[in-house]
Amino acid sequence: EEAFAQNLANRGRFAEAFAAHEKVIAEARRRLQTFGGTGVDLAYSEMLLGVTARKAGDRDRACRSWEAAERGFDRVARQGKLLAFFAAFRPGLQE
């Protein structure tokens, strides 16, 4: 579903892409609440929503999504569990 959302955004179908991203984020939240975990999947999905928002020219949504992603990555980092793959995105989110 996340790849589908990105594909829609790449084709300029932003309303559909946002809906698909929101579905992915809702599912990530549900899994976190149901099963626990670090929440890194939720943070990553928030970051990708921000990328789509930037492509769509929606600066406010992009900033909100990236701020949420950074908060999520920060929580995981403070637990000492943030993998380098995810940590590599943080400098761009922190600007």
C-alpha positions as CSV (number, residue, x, y, z in Angstrom):
1,E,0.0,0.0,0.0
2,E,2.8,2.4,0.8
3,A,4.5,1.8,-2.6
4,F,1.1,2.2,-4.2
5,A,0.7,5.6,-2.5
6,Q,4.2,6.7,-3.7
7,N,3.3,5.5,-7.2
8,L,0.2,7.6,-7.2
9,A,2.1,10.6,-6.0
10,N,4.7,10.1,-8.8
11,R,1.9,10.3,-11.3
12,G,0.4,13.5,-9.8
13,R,-2.6,11.7,-8.3
14,F,-2.2,13.4,-5.0
15,A,-5.7,13.1,-3.5
16,E,-5.5,9.3,-4.0
17,A,-1.9,9.2,-2.7
18,F,-2.9,11.1,0.4
19,A,-5.7,8.7,1.1
20,A,-3.5,5.7,0.6
21,H,-0.8,7.2,2.9
22,E,-3.4,7.9,5.6
23,K,-4.5,4.3,5.4
24,V,-1.0,3.1,5.9
25,I,-0.4,5.4,8.8
26,A,-3.7,4.4,10.5
27,E,-2.7,0.7,10.2
28,A,0.8,1.4,11.6
29,R,-0.8,3.2,14.6
30,R,-3.2,0.3,15.1
31,R,-0.3,-2.3,15.0
32,L,1.7,-0.2,17.4
33,Q,-1.2,0.0,19.8
34,T,-2.1,-3.7,19.4
35,F,1.3,-5.3,19.3
36,G,3.7,-2.7,20.7
37,G,7.1,-2.2,19.2
38,T,9.3,0.8,18.6
39,G,7.0,2.8,16.3
40,V,9.7,3.1,13.6
41,D,7.2,2.0,10.9
42,L,4.8,4.7,11.9
43,A,7.6,7.3,11.8
44,Y,8.8,6.1,8.4
45,S,5.3,6.3,7.0
46,E,4.8,9.8,8.3
47,M,8.1,10.8,6.6
48,L,6.9,9.4,3.2
49,L,3.6,11.2,3.6
50,G,5.6,14.4,4.0
51,V,7.5,13.6,0.7
52,T,4.2,13.3,-1.1
53,A,2.9,16.5,0.5
54,R,6.0,18.3,-0.7
55,K,5.5,17.0,-4.2
56,A,1.9,18.2,-4.1
57,G,3.0,21.7,-2.9
58,D,1.3,21.3,0.5
59,R,4.0,22.8,2.7
60,D,2.0,22.7,5.9
61,R,1.2,19.0,5.5
62,A,4.7,18.2,4.6
63,C,6.1,20.0,7.7
64,R,3.5,18.4,10.0
65,S,4.3,14.9,8.7
66,W,8.1,15.5,8.9
67,E,7.8,16.8,12.5
68,A,5.8,13.7,13.4
69,A,8.4,11.5,11.7
70,E,11.2,13.2,13.6
71,R,9.4,12.8,16.9
72,G,9.0,9.1,16.2
73,F,12.5,8.5,15.1
74,D,13.7,10.5,18.2
75,R,11.7,8.2,20.5
76,V,13.2,5.1,18.9
77,A,16.7,6.6,19.0
78,R,16.4,7.4,22.7
79,Q,15.6,3.7,23.2
80,G,18.8,2.9,21.4
81,K,17.0,1.0,18.7
82,L,17.1,3.2,15.7
83,L,18.7,1.4,12.8
84,A,21.2,3.3,10.6
85,F,18.8,3.1,7.6
86,F,16.2,5.2,9.5
87,A,18.8,7.4,11.3
88,A,20.1,8.5,7.9
89,F,16.9,10.4,7.2
90,R,17.0,12.4,10.4
91,P,19.3,15.3,9.3
92,G,16.9,16.2,6.5
93,L,13.9,16.1,8.9
94,Q,15.7,18.2,11.5
95,E,16.3,21.2,9.1
